[in-house]
Amino acid sequence: MLSGGKGVHVIAPLRPGHSWEVHKDFARRFAEALALAEPERFVATMSKAKRQGRIFIDWLRNQRGATAVIPYSARAREGASVAVPISWDALAGTKNAHPFSIGDAAKLIERSRDKALAGWGFAEQDLPAI
C-alpha cells in the first residue's frame, strides 16, 4: 500500500492464533534477514543515520499499540494525500508514496474497481515458522 506519506507498507494478512510477541519476533527476524541478504539496499535499524540511502524495513509496526495508516485514509499533511492499495505490478512504475489526495476522490473510487486490486488485503495464510 502506498502510505500517502513517504513509505510503502507491505501488508501480509495472517490468520489469528499467535501472540503479539510472536508476530513482532517474526517481523524482526524477517527484516533482519532482508538487511543481511542485501545490506546495500535494506536496513532494519530505525536510526536515520544508518538507513541513509536504503529502505528501512519497519518491523516495529508489528506490536500491540503500534499504529499504521489504513487504505483510503487522508494524511494530516499539506495537500491531504491519501493512502491507497497498489498491486505489485503497478508498484514499479510509482514515483512516490503519495500520488493521490482528497481532491482525487472520483479517480480513487474508479481506481478501486480495478481488477488488479480485487481481493487486496485478504488472505488465508499462516505465520511461517522461521
C-alpha positions as CSV (number, residue, x, y, z in Angstrom):
1,M,0.0,0.0,0.0
2,L,1.2,3.5,-0.8
3,S,1.1,5.2,2.6
4,G,0.2,8.7,1.4
5,G,3.4,9.8,3.2
6,K,7.0,8.6,2.5
7,G,6.7,4.9,2.6
8,V,5.2,1.7,1.1
9,H,3.5,-0.6,3.5
10,V,3.7,-4.3,2.7
11,I,0.7,-6.0,4.3
12,A,0.6,-9.7,4.9
13,P,-2.8,-10.6,6.4
14,L,-2.4,-13.6,8.7
15,R,-4.8,-16.0,10.4
16,P,-5.2,-15.2,14.1
17,G,-3.7,-17.6,16.6
18,H,-0.4,-16.1,17.6
19,S,0.5,-13.6,20.3
20,W,1.7,-10.1,19.6
21,E,5.2,-11.2,20.7
22,V,5.3,-14.0,18.2
23,H,4.2,-11.7,15.3
24,K,6.7,-9.0,16.3
25,D,9.5,-11.6,16.6
26,F,8.7,-12.9,13.1
27,A,8.7,-9.4,11.7
28,R,12.0,-8.5,13.3
29,R,13.7,-11.6,12.1
30,F,12.3,-11.2,8.6
31,A,13.5,-7.5,8.5
32,E,17.0,-8.6,9.7
33,A,17.2,-11.4,7.2
34,L,16.5,-8.8,4.4
35,A,19.1,-6.5,5.8
36,L,21.7,-9.3,5.9
37,A,20.9,-10.6,2.4
38,E,21.1,-7.1,0.8
39,P,22.7,-4.7,3.2
40,E,23.3,-2.0,0.5
41,R,19.5,-2.0,-0.2
42,F,17.7,-2.7,3.2
43,V,18.2,-1.8,6.8
44,A,16.3,-3.0,9.9
45,T,17.6,-0.3,12.2
46,M,15.5,2.8,12.9
47,S,18.4,5.2,13.1
48,K,18.1,7.7,10.3
49,A,21.9,7.9,10.0
50,K,22.2,4.2,9.5
51,R,19.4,4.0,6.9
52,Q,20.6,6.8,4.6
53,G,20.0,5.7,1.0
54,R,18.5,2.4,2.0
55,I,15.0,1.0,2.5
56,F,14.0,0.8,6.2
57,I,12.1,-2.4,7.0
58,D,10.0,-1.1,9.9
59,W,9.3,-4.3,11.9
60,L,8.3,-2.2,14.9
61,R,4.8,-1.6,13.4
62,N,4.1,-5.2,14.4
63,Q,3.4,-4.8,18.1
64,R,0.4,-4.0,20.3
65,G,-0.3,-0.3,20.3
66,A,1.6,0.5,17.1
67,T,-0.3,2.5,14.5
68,A,-0.4,2.3,10.8
69,V,-2.5,4.1,8.2
70,I,-5.4,2.3,6.6
71,P,-6.4,2.3,2.9
72,Y,-8.1,5.4,1.6
73,S,-7.4,7.5,4.7
74,A,-6.2,11.0,4.3
75,R,-2.9,12.1,5.9
76,A,-2.7,15.2,8.1
77,R,-0.2,16.8,5.7
78,E,-0.1,19.6,3.3
79,G,-2.1,18.5,0.2
80,A,-4.1,15.9,2.3
81,S,-2.5,12.9,0.5
82,V,-4.4,9.6,0.6
83,A,-3.1,6.1,1.4
84,V,-4.0,3.7,-1.4
85,P,-3.7,0.0,-2.1
86,I,-1.5,-0.9,-5.1
87,S,-0.7,-4.1,-7.0
88,W,2.8,-5.4,-7.1
89,D,2.9,-4.9,-10.9
90,A,1.9,-1.2,-10.5
91,L,4.5,-0.6,-7.8
92,A,7.5,-0.5,-10.1
93,G,6.0,2.5,-12.1
94,T,5.2,4.5,-9.0
95,K,7.2,7.7,-8.4
96,N,6.4,8.3,-4.7
97,A,4.1,7.1,-1.9
98,H,1.6,10.0,-2.2
99,P,0.3,10.2,-5.8
100,F,-3.3,10.9,-4.7
101,S,-5.0,13.5,-2.5
102,I,-8.5,14.0,-1.2
103,G,-9.1,16.1,-4.4
104,D,-8.8,12.9,-6.4
105,A,-11.9,11.3,-4.8
106,A,-13.6,10.4,-8.1
107,K,-10.4,9.0,-9.5
108,L,-9.9,6.9,-6.3
109,I,-13.4,5.5,-6.5
110,E,-12.9,4.5,-10.1
111,R,-9.4,3.1,-9.3
112,S,-10.9,0.9,-6.5
113,R,-12.8,-1.1,-9.2
114,D,-9.6,-2.1,-10.9
115,K,-9.4,-5.9,-11.2
116,A,-5.7,-5.8,-10.2
117,L,-6.9,-4.7,-6.7
118,A,-9.6,-7.4,-6.3
119,G,-9.1,-9.2,-3.0
120,W,-6.4,-6.8,-1.9
121,G,-5.7,-7.2,1.8
122,F,-7.5,-10.5,2.2
123,A,-5.6,-13.8,2.6
124,E,-5.8,-17.0,4.5
125,Q,-2.2,-17.6,5.4
126,D,-0.4,-18.8,8.5
127,L,2.6,-17.3,10.1
128,P,5.6,-19.3,8.8
129,A,8.0,-20.8,11.3
130,I,11.5,-19.4,10.8
